[in-house]
Amino acid sequence: MVEVDVIKGLKAIEELKVEMLKAQWEFQEGSIHGSEGEMLQGLADLVALSYLLTRRMGFDYSRLDRTLLQRLEEWKENDHHKLETQWGDLGLLLSYLAPED
């Protein structure tokens, strides 16, 4: 019975990974065709699938959140692709995700 659960779990993980590739493809297709709806749908799917995959991998959603915030802080410090100095994107995203009261 445990083997069946492990196999089911691995199958779910692989299916989610495939769905992530499909979502990335949908975003790419949307950007090629100039379709705002397709681009946003692909991006939303990537976010949602990331959370679902996190859970299937045995991590808490909050751990993904903490890792994301840490990663964004690192990117801001290193000015990842000049997103902060040119547009302020990283600071804006950090303040949206973790507003300081």
RARAWO-V164098 format. One record per pair of residues at least 4 apart in sequence whose C-alpha atoms are under 8 Angstrom apart, sorted by the first residue. I is the first residue (numbers start at 1). GAP is how many residues later the second one is. Records with the same first field share a line. If there is no record, write none. Layout:
# RARAWO-V164098
I=GAP, GAP
This chain:
# RARAWO-V164098
1=4
2=4
3=4
4=4
5=4
6=4
7=4
8=4
9=4, 47
10=4
11=4
12=4, 44
13=4, 40, 43, 44
14=4
15=4
16=4, 33, 36, 37
17=4, 36
18=4
19=4, 30
20=4, 25, 26, 29, 30
21=4
22=4
23=4, 18, 19, 20, 22, 23
24=4, 18, 19, 22
25=4, 17
26=4, 12, 13, 15, 16
27=4, 11, 12, 13, 14, 15, 16
28=4, 11
29=4, 9, 10
30=4, 5, 6, 7, 8, 9
31=4, 5, 7, 8
35=4
36=4
37=4
38=4
39=4
40=4
41=4
42=4
43=4
44=4
45=4
46=4
47=4
48=4
49=4
50=4
51=4, 10, 13
52=4
53=4
54=4, 5, 6, 7, 10
55=4, 5, 6
59=4, 5
60=4
61=4
62=4
63=4
64=4
65=4
66=4
67=4
68=4
69=4, 25, 28, 29
70=4
71=4
72=4, 18, 22
73=4, 17, 21
74=4
75=4, 5, 15
76=4, 7, 8, 14, 15
79=4, 5, 6
80=4
82=4, 5
83=4, 5, 6, 7
84=4, 5, 6, 7
88=4
89=4
90=4
91=4
92=4
93=4
94=4, 5
95=4, 5
